Amino acid sequence: MSGKNQHVVPHADGWAVRGAGNSRATSIHGTQRDAIDAARGIAQNQHSELLIHGRNGQIRDRDSYGGDPFPPRG
C-alpha cells in the first residue's frame, strides 16, 4: 500500500512539504532544494510520488518511488 504523495509548494516562509490532502505543512524550509530533499526522503519511505511545484503553483517536476511496473507498460 502506498502512502500520501508529497508536494513541495511555495510557502510564506520559503518552501513547504505537504502530504496530499493535508491542510498543514509537514515541514517548512528556506530553500526549495532543502524542501525537495526532505520530501524525497518521505516519498521513498512511503513508496509514493514526489511532486515539485514552481512559484506559480503549477507542477514542474515529479518523481515516483512507488511500485512502478518494470519494464514499463505501453
C-alpha positions, 0 to 999 in steps of 0.5 A: 500500500502506498502512502500520501504523495508529497508536494513541495509548494511555495510557502510564506516562509520559503518552501513547504512539504505537504502530504496530499490532502493535508491542510498543514505543512509537514515541514517548512524550509528556506530553500526549495532544494532543502524542501525537495530533499526532505520530501524525497526522503518521505516519498521513498519511505512511503513508496509514493510520488514526489511532486515539485511545484514552481512559484506559480503553483503549477507542477514542474517536476515529479518523481515516483518511488512507488511500485512502478511496473518494470519494464514499463507498460505501453 
